[in-house]
Amino acid sequence: MAAISPENEHPVKAFGWAARDTSGVLSPFNFSRRATGEKDVRLKVLYCGICHTDLHCARNDWGFSTYPLVPGHEIAGVVTEVGSKVTKCKVGDKVGVGCFVGSCGSCDDCSNDLENYCTKFILTYPGVYHDGTPTYGGYSDIMVADEHFVICFPENMPLDSGAPLLCAGITVYSPMKYYGLNKPGSHLGVVGLGGLGHVAVKFAKAFGLKVTVISTSPSKKEEALKHLGADSFLVSKDPDQMKAAVGTMDGIIDTVSAFHPIMPLIDLLRSHGKLIMVGAPEKPLELPVFPLLMGRKMVAGSGAGGLKETQEMIEFAAKHKITADIEVIPMDYVNKAMERLSKGDVKYRFVIDVANTLTAA
């Protein structure tokens, strides 16, 4: 029996840009979305952030991508239709969809608002939905999701610079809260000043922390201190600077997705300090155990956040006027943007102006 084409899987026609193979090159793509179910929210996509995950998945760097693949899990738009049992939002509301569109709903993690750790969570892309059809992300004109997985934007939160908070924001906010790295007066290190790192600095300052940015790039010092409000800056390749900061930090959020040594970071921690990994290097990192023993230090990980916490995060961000620093681009610039992202050439997040630049081929 012939496979059903993406355009005919569902009744609602949709249009976006998709990667077709491991080259990761994106091009116009006709597909379809499901009809709006009784608990579904349909939205017109206005903006979609470009996350490093989009690049990894488009190229199948992690080995689980399926094609055709429509990336995008920092989705912001306006509600155009709601199902009969939807109570969270109404037509015209500003909403977003982040990294997940489904989970089992009954395991311990789901019961504790940690859908992101459900073993059966469904990625916004590239996943398989409950009905067996593939999920497609936000580089597209419309989106439909169960209301549970929809985030309501506060009125004063802009959709373009707020969209990246649905991934980058919650990915740094969640570990700060969970690991107690949000206590005023604490000293937090932030490794890497990219899409996640620059938002981590903003959240940390809003929590009342002393913040040190740790980077391989001396050129980012002025930006970190003057624009983002960090208290100090460490060049991780400078042994004298690193030695002077040994044992001074209560915690570190490591946002770097490239292979890098973590021993120098562990040394920066005070006794009982915590190094939290939120970047996702393709190759395993080396973990030296002896320095952990000598200071009862911790190396841990954290991945995104549950829906309740994501809503909490976006409201906290709105209250403290935290948004991502973005470069808004047209849809047809996306492949160039991916090239630039792979070289770290963006301050600090590309956001696609979907509504104004996505046009049918």
N, C-alpha and C positions, 0 to 999 in steps of 0.2 A: 504494500500500500504506500502511495507516494506521501511524503511529508507535507504537512500544511505549511504554506509560505507564511513568513512573519506578517505579511500584509492581511492575511485572511484568518489568522488565529482568533481574532476577536472582532466584534462588530464596529468598534470605533476607530476610524482611520487616524493614524498618527504619523508624524514626520520628524526626523532628527538626523544626526550624523553618527555613523557607526564605523568601527574598525572591522575589517573582514578577515584579517590574519595577523600573524605575529610581527609584521612590519609596524603595526600600531597606527598606520595611516588611516585617518578618518575621512569619510565622504558621505554625501547625502544618502538617506536611507528611509524608505517607506515601510512602515510596520503598522501595528494596531494595538489598542488598549482595550481592556475589558469594559463592558457596560458598567455603569455606576451601581454597585450593589447597595443593599439597604444600610450597610454601615460604612460605605465608601465615601470618600471625598474626591472630587475631580477638580484639578486646578489648571489654570493657564500658567505655564512656566514663563516667568519674566526674566529671571536670572539663574545662572548655575555656576558655582565656583569650580575651578579646576584643581583637584587634589592630586598629590603625588601618586596616590593609589590609582587614579585614572590612567596615568602614564604606565605604571607597572602592569595593570590589568590589560590595557590595550595591547601591550607587547607580550603578554602572558609570562611575565618575569617570575610569577609565583606558581605557575603551573596549573591553575584551576580555571583559566578563562575559557569561555565558549564563544563562538562567533556565529553570526554577527553580534558585535558588542557595542551597545550604546552606553558610554560612561556617564558619570555625574551623580554624586550623592550629596551635593550642597545646593539643594533645589529650593528656590523661593518664588512664590507667585500669588495668584489671587484665585479664590474659590469660585468655580463656575457652576457646580452642581453638587448637591449632597443627597445621600440616600435617606430613606424615610425614617431610619432609626438613629441618624446622626445627631448628637447633642453638643459636640465640641465646638463646631463652627457653622457659619452660614454663608450663603452666596455673597461675594464681595469682600470677605475677610482676607487679610494677609496671612499666609501660612507658609510652612516649609516642610520638606521631607529630607531626612538625613540618610544615614548609612543602611537602615534596615526598613523593610516593609512587611515583615512577618516573623513570627516565632511560634512555638508550640502552645504558649499561653497557660500551661499547667505545671511545668516543672518548678523546682525550688527557685531557680533564678528568675523565671517569669513572675512567680508569685511575689518576689521581692523587688520588683521593678528593675530587674537586671536582664532585660531581654537581649542585650548585647552579648551576654554570656550563655544564652540558651544554646544547647547543642544542635537545635533545629532552627536556628534563626535563618531568616531569608534576606539576603543582601538585596539592596535596591537595584544592583546589577553586580556581577552576572550571576544571578541565582535562578532557582526554579521555584515558582510560586505553588501554592496549595493545589491549584488545578493542573499542575504539570507543565505549564507553559513557562518560557524563560522570562526573567525580569529585565527590563530596560531602564536605564537611568535618565538623568535630567537634561542631557544634550538633546532636547526634544521639545515639541510645542505644547504637549499636554502631559499630565501625570495623573494617575489614579491610585489611591492608597486607602487602606482601612484607616478609619479616623484615629485609632489608637496610635498609629505611627505618623500622625500629622502633628506638627508643632505650630502653635499659634504665635504669631509675631506681635509683640507689643506695638502700640500705635506709633511710638517714637523710634522704632527700630527700622532703619532703612533696609529695603530688600536686597540691594546690590552688595553693600558692605556687611550686611548681616548674614547673608547666605553662607559664607565660609565658617561661621560659628557652628553650623550644624555638624561639622566634622572637626575642623581644626580647633574650634572653641571648646566643645565638649571633651575632646581628647586630652586637653590639658587641664580643664576645670575639674573633671572627675577625679583624677589622681590627687590633685591638691586637696580636695575635700576628703577623700577616703583615707589618705595616708597622713592626714593632719598637717599638711603643708600649707595651711591657710591661717595659721595663728599669727596675729599681728606682732611684729617685732622679730619674727623668725627670719633666718637668712636662707634664701633660695637661689640656687644656681640654675640657669637655663642654658642648656647646650644647644647651639644652633639657632641662628636668627633668620628663620625662614617663615613659611606659612604658619606652622604651629608655634614656633619660638616667639615670634613677635606678639602673638595673642597671649601666650603664657606670661610674658612680661606685663602686659596690660592687666590681666586678671590678678597677678601677684601683687601689683601695686594697689589695686582696688581692695585686696584683702589686708593691706597694710604691712606688706613684707619688705625687707631689704632684699634687693635683687641684683645678682651679678650675672651678666651675660658671658658665656664661655664660647669662644668662636675661634676658628682657624684663620679668620680674615681680619687683620688689623684695620682694614678700611671701613669696617662696620662700627667702629668704636663711637664715632660722633653721632651716628644714627641711633645707636642703642642708648646713649646717655642723654642726648639733647632732645631727640624726637620721641622716643618711647619711654623715657623717664627711668631707665635703669640706674642703679646707684654706682655700679662699678663694672668694669669690663676686663676680662682675662683673655689673652691670646694663648690658646692651648698649646701652641707650638713653641712658646717661650718658656724654657725651663725655670728661669728665675722668677717670672710672674707666678707660675704654677706653684713653685716651692713656697713662695711668700704667702700663698693662700691655703696651704695645707691645714686641715683640721678646723676650718672656719665656717662650714656650711651645715645647716640642719637637714637640708634636702636638696636634691638635684632632679630636675625634669630633663631627660635626654631626648631631644626630638630628632636626632640625626638618623637618617635611613641608610647611610653609607657605612661600610665597615670601618670601625675605629676602635682604638684601645680604650678600655674603660678603667684600667688600673689607675691612671692619673686622676680620674674623676672620683674613684673610691677614696683616694688620698685626701681629696678636698673636704670630705665629710668629717664632721665631729663624731665622737662616739655616739652610737645609736642612730646615726644618720641614715638616710634612705636615698638610694639612687633609683629613680623610677624611669623605666624605658617605655617610651611611647612611639619612637621611630621603629621602622621594621626593616633592618638590613637583610639583604638577600642571603648573606653568608653568616654562619654562627660567629658570635663574638667569643673571645677568650675570657673566662671568668676566673680570676685569681682568688682563691679561697682564704689564704692566710690573712690578708688585711681585713677580711670580713670578721674573722674570729677575734682579731686583736682589738676591734672596736665595737663589737656586736652590731655591725653594720648590715644593711639590707640592700639587695638588688632585687627589684620587683618589676612587674609590668602592669600595664593598664591599657584597655582597648575601648575607645569611644565611651558611651554611657547609655544607660537606659532612658526610656522616653520621659519618665517623670523628672529625672535629673536634667535631661536636655531642656525641658520646659523651664525648669528652675534656672538653668544657666542663661537662657536667652532673656529671662526677666531680670536676672542680676546684671547682665550686660547692658540691657536697656537703662536700668537704674543708674549705672555708673558710666553710661555713654561709651561703652566699649564696642568697637566694630573692628573689622579687619581692614588693613591698608590694602587697597586693591588697584589693579589696572584693568579697566573694563575694555573688553575686546569684542569685535564682531565674530559671528559664528565661522565665517570663512577664514579667520586667522588662527583657528584652533590648532592646526598642525604646526604652524610656526611657534605658537605658544608652547606646545609640547616640547619642541626642540629647545626653546629657551629655558623651560622648566628643568629639563634634564641637565642644563648647565648652571642652574641656580640663578638665572638671569631674570628675576622678577622681584618686585617689592610691593607686597609680599605674596599676593594671591591674584591670579588671573580670575576674572569673572566674566562669563559670556553674557552679553546682552541678547538673550534669546529672543525676546518678544519683538525687538526692532530689527534683528539681522538674520533670523532664521527664515529663509525663503525657499519655497519648493523649487526643486531643480527642473 
